[in-house]
Amino acid sequence: MASLMGTYSHNMDAKGRLNFPTKLREGLGDVFYVTKALDQPCLTVFSETEWGACLQK
């Protein structure tokens, strides 16, 4: 699992959608999941494969 850490500027459109930078989308694939971290004040992003692995635990 790759780790992307840092601060990213973002904008939400009128429908509440985020626009992910192209470089991040390239690494994540066409389907990915964004969740609120349970133990930190941040968001966590999972590729479809990584999300499936989390659901199996």
Residue, then its C-alpha position, 0 to 999 in steps of 0.5 A: m500500500a502506497s502512502l501519500m502524505g501531505t497537505y493538498s488544496h481542494n475545492m468543492d463544487a456546488k454539489g459537494r464533490l471534490n476534484f482530486p489532482t490527476k497525479l493522485r487519481e493515476g495512482l488510485g485508479d478509476v474507483f477509490y474510497v475516501t473515508k474519515a480517519l478514526d484516530q486522526p483528524c484527516l481523510t484516508v483514501f483507499s484504492e478499490t483493491e485496498w478497500g476490498a482488503c480492509l473489508q476482509k479484515 
